Amino acid sequence: MSAAPAAAPIAISDDTALRLKLDGMTCASCVARAERVLKAQAGVEAASVNLSTETADIRYHAPATADGLAAALATAGYPARQIIITLGVEGMTCAACTGRVERVLKAQPGVVAATANLATRRASVTLWDGTATEAETLAAAVSRAGYATTPIEATAPHDPAAEVAALARQTWIAGVLTLPVFVTEMGGHLIPAFHHWLHMTFGTQNLWLMQFVLATLVLVFPGRRFFLKGIPALLHGGPDMNSLVAVGTLAAWAYSSLVTFAPWLIPEASRAVYFEAAAVIVVLILLGRTLEARARGRAGAAIARLVKLQPKQARLEDGTDIPVAALIPGMRVMIRPGERVPTDGTVASGTSAVDESMLTGEALPVTKTTGDHLTGGTLNGTRALVMTVTEVGAATTLARIVALVEQAQGSKLPMQALVDRVTLWFVPVVMGIALLTVAVWLAVGPGIAQALVAGVSVLIIACPCAMGLATPVSILVGTGRAAELGVLFRKGEALQRLAEVRVVAFDKTGTLTEGHPVVTDILGDDALLAQAAAVEAGSEHPLAAAVLARAQGMALPVATGFVARPGFGAEAMVEGVRIGVGNARMMGDLPAALADMAEAWAGQGKSLLFIARDGVPAGLIAVADPVKATTPAALAALHEAGLETVMITGDNATTAGAIASRLGMTNVRAGVLPEGKGDEVRALGDGVAFVGDGINDAPALAAADVGLAMGTGTDVAIEAGDVVLMTGDPLGVANAIRISRATMRNIRQNLIWAFGYNAALIPVAAGVLVPFGGPQLSPMLAAGAMALSSVFVLTNALRLKAVKGVGK
């Protein structure tokens, strides 16, 4: 069977797909609120917001517009990021020219606005950050319209490293300001002598004033991000993680300020300040956010590495350097030794070894010569090549890989629905628990100070961040690692379904086997093989090509008087002898030794070609579709994982049975037509994955719970399955299942931690253990626990980067 040709995803409706990168996303409540806002807009069919990638994937139609959706998100506190690109445009002579340039630019995907200036010969383009459109693509579009255009400058897109640096800087500032507050307050509690010395030397009121000033600076500068986002969200009825921090720190600061400046309003027994709690909370949460941002950057490193593989410039055969985005099919490009291939194409001249590890994961370079396919992003070896461009832009293999990985990373698993329902109400419930905690402590506790401590602790220790990150960050890392192993998940939910399969059904030809016949055995000498090959040179039979391939490099004698005998074989005069090549019916009586060998090879599922000299049987050639070298290891890995394997093939029972026997497969469905493969898959019940090599296996791929489409890396049947294996290596199936199981196990660990953490520590923070002699957490400890909970989830997810491929 042949793999289905690569194709772009087929549109199934008139809806428009839009991806936006959002600011202000900090926790699961943000995700729920942003999705609720988007789904409330008329015309929105589907909206999915991802915390780990900070993206919103929206499918909509009129009356919804991209601008309207972005405006709704901005109103909710989650503005879509934009970038501005400046282009130099030559050839504009009048207002009509500027209008045409603007129309061309506005027609490009992701463009928000475009303005062309006739006087300065420049065009300014505003795009949504997250769109696949680049400066070179815009320049190429305008150039094709007749105006020579080159990119001049672009605002840098959102930089995760810059975000980490900014958070780290704010953490250091907050830490420096908080340290004196913490030392003077907590140091005094821990060391009574130090406490007495401080208050005797500086006075209690002066110490409180110093703490007030420093804590206020912490809240106003490094901590203002919590108030700028949390208070508006609270006022709009959609409180989030920032709201909890803002209310908690503000309550501690306000109470302490009253004690400092208006002590008569507070009972004497309750006159204590908690400036250190408010300041330390900000420090610890900023530290947690810094670690979280750094881990998120590492989690998305796989997609970033893929994007960086494609060069920005290409050199034409005549030596001219042009942007890769300006290439069009048919152009001839020079690839020097050590350079990356700029786009997809075929070798026009030259021979070199090309490193395709970005596609296959295999370190050994592949020899490429005239007519062979080259994939953009692969690395040329030590010799120069000239290639003819065949695919550009979004149609290239690398672009499709990136799109598939981004699509999978932005999707949600079925199990995420429960998390979404919980997080939708989580923050309001926590705020209610905090109010109830304060009320109970005021009613039965020793005073207002203890009630405040308990209420603030509840607000601060609650962590919707961990719940929101539990699933998407594991998907992000898991699918990224899978891509590095040559496995592309078209949909995130395929991860969950593949982890649950119990049976893996395989097509035979092209999946378990190489997919083309080769000579495996010869009974006869080289001279006889050369004579047989001379006859087969005139034949169009599929087995003839295998004989000619085996005889490659031999000096073949001349064959004359070629005669094809349909249903039997072919004959020709070679070196004065009539040589016949065909099946047993053409031979007549066979010598015993030849008949015995033929029976043995036929029992192994091999096709037989008999050779006769002047009508006398003289030799035998066995031809078979060989099993791929890695097939036994792949099946062994699946069996070791507790999975049943099944062969479903259109081949005859003898051949299928022989191959299955060698591979240790006991369940074989032979003689099945392509349209019957779907029925065979359904007959296997639930939890079935089917592995096929493309178009002929489409019914079975669709019928299976998970369809895995085999490809060659450059001929991927993208639309054929839920999972695309970038190589024809059956080990990819075992790798896909290993990654899916590891990812689902990781998600379960994250969810158990996230829910267990909140379920266990919120009551402790509320003080339910105090009547039984248990501890009551301080707001500072609560802040530390909350910060570490998100870091735990992210660090646990990063362990997926260490998942080894089978046989690696």
Long-range contacts (C-beta under 8 A, 24 or more apart in sequence): 1-507, 1-509, 1-510, 1-511, 1-515, 1-692, 1-693, 1-694, 1-696, 1-697, 2-510, 2-515, 2-693, 2-694, 2-695, 2-696, 3-510, 3-693, 3-694, 3-695, 3-709, 3-710, 3-711, 3-712, 3-715, 3-716, 3-717, 3-728, 4-694, 4-695, 4-698, 4-709, 4-715, 4-717, 4-719, 4-720, 5-715, 5-717, 6-397, 6-400, 6-711, 6-714, 6-715, 6-716, 6-717, 6-718, 7-718, 7-719, 8-394, 8-395, 8-400, 8-718, 9-403, 9-718, 9-719, 10-719, 13-45, 14-61, 15-45, 15-59, 15-60, 15-61, 16-59, 16-60, 16-61, 16-66, 17-57, 17-58, 17-59, 18-57, 18-58, 18-59, 18-60, 18-66, 18-69, 18-128, 19-55, 19-56, 19-57, 19-58, 19-128, 19-130, 19-131, 19-406, 19-410, 20-55, 20-56, 20-58, 20-69, 20-70, 20-73, 20-80, 20-81, 20-128, 20-129, 20-130, 21-54, 21-55, 21-80, 21-81, 21-128, 21-129, 21-130, 21-158, 22-49, 22-54, 22-55, 22-56, 22-73, 22-78, 22-79, 22-80, 22-81, 23-54, 23-78, 23-79, 23-80, 23-81, 24-77, 24-78, 24-79, 24-229, 25-49, 25-51, 25-54, 25-78, 26-229, 26-240, 26-241, 26-242, 26-289, 26-465, 27-51, 27-240, 27-241, 27-242, 27-423, 27-427, 27-463, 27-464, 27-465, 27-468, 28-419, 28-420, 28-423, 28-426, 28-464, 28-465, 28-467, 28-468, 28-469, 29-238, 29-239, 29-240, 29-241, 29-423, 29-424, 29-426, 29-427, 29-464, 29-468, 30-78, 30-240, 30-241, 30-468, 31-420, 31-423, 31-468, 32-420, 32-423, 32-424, 33-76, 33-78, 33-233, 33-238, 33-240, 34-73, 34-76, 34-78, 35-420, 36-238, 36-424, 37-72, 37-73, 37-75, 37-76, 37-78, 38-69, 38-72, 38-73, 40-72, 41-68, 41-69, 41-72, 44-69, 48-410, 48-411, 48-412, 50-409, 50-410, 50-412, 50-472, 51-468, 51-469, 51-472, 51-473, 52-296, 52-299, 52-300, 52-409, 52-469, 52-472, 52-473, 52-475, 52-476, 53-300, 53-409, 53-410, 53-472, 53-476, 55-130, 55-410, 56-80, 57-410, 57-411, 66-112, 66-128, 67-112, 70-128, 76-236, 76-238, 77-229, 77-232, 77-233, 77-236, 80-128, 80-129, 81-128, 81-129, 81-130, 81-157, 81-158, 82-112, 82-126, 82-127, 82-128, 82-129, 83-126, 83-127, 83-129, 83-154, 83-155, 83-156, 83-157, 84-124, 84-125, 84-126, 84-127, 84-154, 84-155, 85-124, 85-125, 85-127, 85-135, 85-138, 85-151, 85-153, 85-154, 85-155, 86-122, 86-123, 86-124, 86-125, 86-151, 86-152, 86-153, 86-154, 87-122, 87-123, 87-124, 87-125, 87-135, 87-138, 87-139, 87-142, 87-149, 87-150, 87-151, 87-152, 88-121, 88-122, 88-149, 88-150, 88-151, 88-152, 89-116, 89-121, 89-122, 89-123, 89-142, 89-147, 89-148, 89-149, 90-121, 90-147, 90-148, 90-149, 91-146, 91-147, 91-148, 92-116, 92-118, 92-121, 92-147, 93-118, 94-118, 97-147, 100-145, 100-147, 101-142, 101-145, 101-147, 104-141, 104-142, 104-145, 105-138, 105-141, 105-142, 107-141, 108-133, 108-137, 108-138, 108-141, 109-133, 111-138, 122-152, 123-149, 129-157, 129-158, 132-394, 132-399, 132-403, 134-325, 135-325, 136-312, 136-323, 136-324, 136-325, 136-326, 137-325, 137-393, 139-323, 139-325, 139-326, 140-323, 140-325, 140-326, 143-326, 150-323, 151-323, 160-293, 160-296, 160-297, 160-300, 161-297, 163-293, 164-290, 164-293, 164-294, 164-297, 167-286, 167-289, 167-290, 167-293, 168-290, 170-221, 170-222, 170-225, 170-286, 171-222, 171-283, 171-286, 171-287, 171-290, 173-221, 173-222, 174-218, 174-221, 174-222, 174-223, 174-279, 174-282, 174-283, 174-286, 175-283, 177-214, 177-215, 177-217, 177-218, 177-222, 177-279, 178-214, 178-215, 178-218, 178-276, 178-279, 178-280, 178-282, 178-283, 180-210, 180-211, 180-214, 181-210, 181-211, 181-214, 181-215, 181-275, 181-276, 181-279, 181-280, 182-276, 182-279, 182-280, 184-210, 184-211, 185-211, 185-273, 185-275, 185-276, 186-276, 205-260, 208-256, 208-259, 208-260, 208-273, 208-275, 209-260, 211-256, 211-273, 211-275, 211-276, 212-256, 212-257, 212-260, 212-273, 212-275, 214-275, 214-279, 215-253, 215-256, 215-275, 215-276, 215-278, 215-279, 216-253, 218-278, 218-279, 218-282, 218-283, 219-249, 219-250, 219-253, 219-278, 219-279, 219-282, 222-282, 222-286, 223-249, 223-282, 223-286, 226-282, 226-285, 239-427, 239-428, 239-431, 240-427, 240-464, 241-427, 241-463, 241-464, 241-465, 243-427, 243-431, 244-427, 244-430, 244-431, 244-459, 244-460, 244-462, 245-281, 245-282, 245-285, 245-459, 245-460, 247-431, 247-434, 247-459, 248-281, 248-455, 248-456, 248-459, 248-460, 248-779, 249-277, 249-278, 249-281, 249-282, 249-456, 250-278, 251-452, 251-455, 251-456, 251-459, 252-277, 252-278, 252-281, 252-452, 252-456, 252-779, 253-278, 255-448, 255-449, 255-452, 266-448, 267-447, 267-448, 269-446, 269-447, 270-447, 270-448, 270-449, 271-449, 272-449, 274-452, 274-453, 274-456, 274-779, 276-780, 277-453, 277-456, 277-778, 277-779, 277-780, 278-779, 280-779, 280-780, 280-783, 281-460, 281-779, 281-780, 281-782, 281-783, 284-780, 284-783, 284-784, 284-786, 284-787, 285-783, 285-786, 285-787, 287-787, 288-786, 288-787, 288-788, 288-790, 288-791, 289-787, 291-787, 291-791, 291-794, 292-465, 292-469, 292-790, 292-791, 292-794, 295-473, 295-791, 295-794, 295-795, 295-797, 295-798, 296-473, 296-794, 298-798, 298-801, 299-473, 299-476, 299-477, 299-480, 299-794, 299-797, 299-798, 300-409, 300-476, 300-480, 301-480, 302-405, 302-477, 302-479, 302-480, 302-481, 302-483, 302-484, 303-402, 303-405, 303-406, 303-409, 303-480, 303-483, 306-358, 306-377, 306-398, 306-401, 306-402, 306-405, 306-483, 307-402, 309-340, 309-358, 309-376, 309-377, 309-398, 310-340, 310-342, 310-343, 310-376, 310-377, 310-396, 310-398, 311-339, 311-340, 311-342, 313-342, 314-342, 314-343, 317-386, 324-392, 325-392, 325-393, 327-389, 327-392, 328-389, 328-392, 329-389, 329-390, 329-391, 329-392, 330-388, 330-389, 331-388, 331-389, 332-386, 332-387, 332-388, 332-389, 333-386, 333-387, 333-388, 333-389, 334-384, 334-385, 334-386, 335-374, 335-380, 335-384, 335-385, 335-386, 335-387, 336-380, 336-384, 337-380, 337-381, 337-382, 337-383, 337-384, 338-379, 338-380, 338-381, 338-382, 339-379, 339-380, 340-376, 340-377, 340-378, 340-379, 340-380, 341-374, 341-375, 341-376, 341-377, 341-378, 341-379, 341-380, 341-387, 342-376, 343-376, 343-389, 343-391, 343-392, 343-396, 344-373, 344-374, 344-375, 344-376, 344-389, 344-390, 344-391, 344-392, 344-395, 344-396, 344-397, 344-714, 345-373, 345-374, 345-387, 345-388, 345-389, 345-390, 345-391, 346-371, 346-372, 346-373, 346-374, 346-387, 346-388, 346-390, 347-371, 347-372, 347-374, 347-385, 347-386, 347-387, 348-386, 348-387, 348-388, 349-385, 349-386, 350-383, 350-384, 350-385, 350-386, 351-383, 351-385, 352-380, 352-381, 352-382, 352-383, 352-384, 352-385, 353-381, 353-382, 353-383, 354-378, 354-379, 354-380, 354-381, 355-379, 355-380, 355-381, 356-713, 358-398, 359-397, 359-486, 359-713, 359-714, 359-726, 359-727, 360-486, 360-713, 360-726, 360-727, 360-729, 361-484, 361-485, 361-486, 361-727, 361-805, 362-727, 373-714, 373-715, 375-713, 375-714, 397-713, 397-714, 397-716, 400-716, 400-718, 401-483, 401-488, 401-726, 404-488, 404-489, 404-490, 404-718, 404-724, 405-479, 405-480, 405-483, 405-488, 405-489, 407-490, 407-491, 408-475, 408-479, 408-488, 408-489, 408-490, 408-491, 408-492, 408-494, 408-495, 409-472, 409-475, 409-476, 409-479, 409-480, 409-492, 410-492, 411-475, 411-491, 411-492, 411-493, 412-471, 412-472, 412-492, 412-493, 413-471, 413-475, 413-492, 413-493, 413-495, 413-496, 413-747, 414-493, 414-496, 415-471, 415-496, 415-747, 415-751, 416-471, 416-472, 419-467, 419-468, 419-470, 419-471, 419-751, 422-467, 422-755, 423-464, 423-467, 423-468, 426-462, 426-464, 426-467, 426-758, 427-462, 427-464, 430-458, 430-459, 430-462, 430-762, 431-459, 433-458, 433-762, 433-766, 434-458, 434-459, 437-766, 437-767, 441-767, 445-767, 450-767, 450-776, 453-776, 453-778, 453-779, 454-765, 454-766, 454-767, 454-776, 456-779, 456-782, 457-765, 457-766, 457-776, 457-777, 457-778, 457-779, 457-781, 457-782, 458-762, 458-765, 458-766, 458-782, 460-765, 460-779, 460-782, 460-783, 460-786, 461-761, 461-762, 461-765, 461-777, 461-782, 461-783, 461-785, 461-786, 462-758, 462-762, 462-786, 463-754, 463-757, 463-758, 463-786, 463-789, 463-790, 465-786, 465-789, 465-790, 465-793, 466-750, 466-753, 466-754, 466-757, 466-758, 466-789, 466-790, 466-792, 466-793, 467-751, 467-754, 467-755, 467-758, 469-750, 469-754, 469-790, 469-793, 469-794, 469-797, 470-747, 470-750, 470-751, 470-753, 470-754, 470-793, 471-747, 471-750, 471-751, 473-750, 473-793, 473-794, 473-797, 474-743, 474-746, 474-747, 474-750, 474-797, 474-800, 475-743, 475-747, 476-797, 477-743, 477-797, 477-798, 477-800, 477-801, 478-739, 478-740, 478-742, 478-743, 478-746, 478-800, 478-803, 479-743, 480-801, 481-739, 481-800, 481-801, 481-803, 482-735, 482-736, 482-739, 485-732, 485-735, 485-739, 485-805, 486-713, 486-725, 486-726, 486-727, 486-729, 486-732, 486-735, 487-723, 487-724, 487-725, 487-726, 487-732, 487-735, 487-736, 487-739, 488-723, 488-724, 488-725, 488-726, 489-722, 489-723, 489-736, 490-718, 490-721, 490-722, 490-723, 490-724, 491-722, 494-706, 494-722, 494-723, 494-740, 495-739, 495-740, 495-743, 495-744, 496-740, 496-744, 497-705, 497-706, 497-722, 498-689, 498-706, 498-722, 498-723, 498-736, 498-737, 498-740, 499-737, 499-740, 499-741, 499-743, 499-744, 500-687, 500-705, 501-643, 501-687, 501-688, 501-689, 501-705, 501-706, 501-737, 502-643, 502-644, 502-687, 502-688, 503-643, 503-644, 503-645, 503-646, 503-684, 503-685, 503-687, 503-688, 503-689, 504-638, 504-643, 504-644, 504-645, 504-646, 504-688, 504-689, 504-690, 504-691, 504-733, 504-737, 505-645, 505-646, 505-647, 505-648, 505-680, 505-681, 505-684, 505-688, 505-689, 505-690, 505-691, 505-700, 505-704, 506-645, 506-646, 506-647, 506-648, 506-690, 506-691, 506-692, 506-730, 507-648, 507-649, 507-677, 507-690, 507-691, 507-692, 507-693, 507-696, 507-697, 507-700, 508-647, 508-648, 508-649, 508-651, 508-656, 508-659, 509-625, 509-649, 509-650, 509-651, 509-693, 510-693, 510-710, 510-728, 511-691, 511-692, 511-693, 511-710, 511-728, 511-730, 512-627, 512-628, 512-631, 512-647, 512-659, 512-663, 512-730, 513-625, 513-626, 513-627, 513-628, 513-631, 513-659, 514-625, 514-626, 514-627, 514-628, 515-625, 515-693, 515-728, 516-546, 516-625, 517-542, 517-543, 517-545, 517-546, 517-607, 517-623, 517-624, 517-625, 518-546, 518-549, 518-550, 518-623, 518-624, 518-625, 518-626, 519-546, 519-547, 519-549, 519-550, 519-621, 519-622, 519-623, 520-606, 520-622, 520-623, 520-624, 520-626, 521-601, 521-606, 521-620, 521-621, 521-622, 522-550, 522-619, 522-620, 522-621, 522-622, 523-594, 523-597, 523-619, 523-620, 523-621, 524-611, 524-618, 524-619, 524-620, 524-621, 526-554, 528-611, 528-618, 528-619, 529-554, 529-619, 529-621, 530-554, 530-555, 530-556, 530-557, 531-557, 531-574, 531-575, 531-577, 531-579, 531-611, 531-613, 532-579, 532-581, 532-609, 532-611, 532-619, 532-621, 534-558, 534-559, 534-572, 534-574, 534-579, 535-559, 535-562, 535-570, 535-571, 535-572, 535-574, 535-579, 535-580, 535-581, 536-570, 536-581, 538-562, 538-564, 538-570, 538-572, 539-564, 539-570, 539-581, 541-570, 543-607, 543-609, 543-623, 546-623, 547-581, 547-609, 547-621, 547-623, 550-621, 569-609, 569-610, 577-613, 577-614, 578-613, 578-614, 578-615, 579-611, 579-612, 579-613, 580-610, 580-611, 580-612, 580-615, 581-609, 581-610, 581-611, 581-612, 581-621, 582-609, 582-610, 583-608, 583-609, 583-610, 584-608, 584-610, 586-610, 586-612, 587-612, 587-617, 588-615, 588-617, 589-617, 590-617, 591-617, 594-619, 594-620, 602-654, 603-654, 603-658, 604-658, 605-654, 605-655, 605-656, 605-657, 605-658, 605-659, 627-659, 627-662, 627-663, 628-728, 628-729, 628-730, 630-729, 630-730, 630-731, 630-807, 631-663, 631-730, 632-663, 632-664, 633-731, 633-806, 633-807, 634-729, 634-730, 634-731, 634-732, 634-733, 634-734, 634-806, 635-663, 635-664, 635-665, 635-730, 636-664, 637-731, 637-734, 637-738, 637-806, 637-807, 638-733, 638-734, 638-737, 639-664, 641-734, 641-737, 641-738, 641-741, 643-737, 646-684, 648-672, 648-677, 648-680, 648-681, 648-690, 648-700, 650-674, 674-698, 674-699, 675-699, 677-703, 678-702, 678-703, 679-703, 689-733, 689-737, 691-725, 691-730, 691-733, 692-720, 692-721, 693-717, 693-728, 694-720, 695-720, 708-732, 708-733, 708-736, 731-805, 731-806, 731-807, 734-806, 735-805, 735-806, 738-803, 738-805, 738-806, 739-800, 739-803, 742-800, 742-803, 743-800, 746-796, 746-797, 746-799, 746-800, 749-796, 750-793, 750-796, 750-797, 753-789, 753-792, 753-793, 753-796, 754-789, 754-793, 757-785, 757-789, 761-785
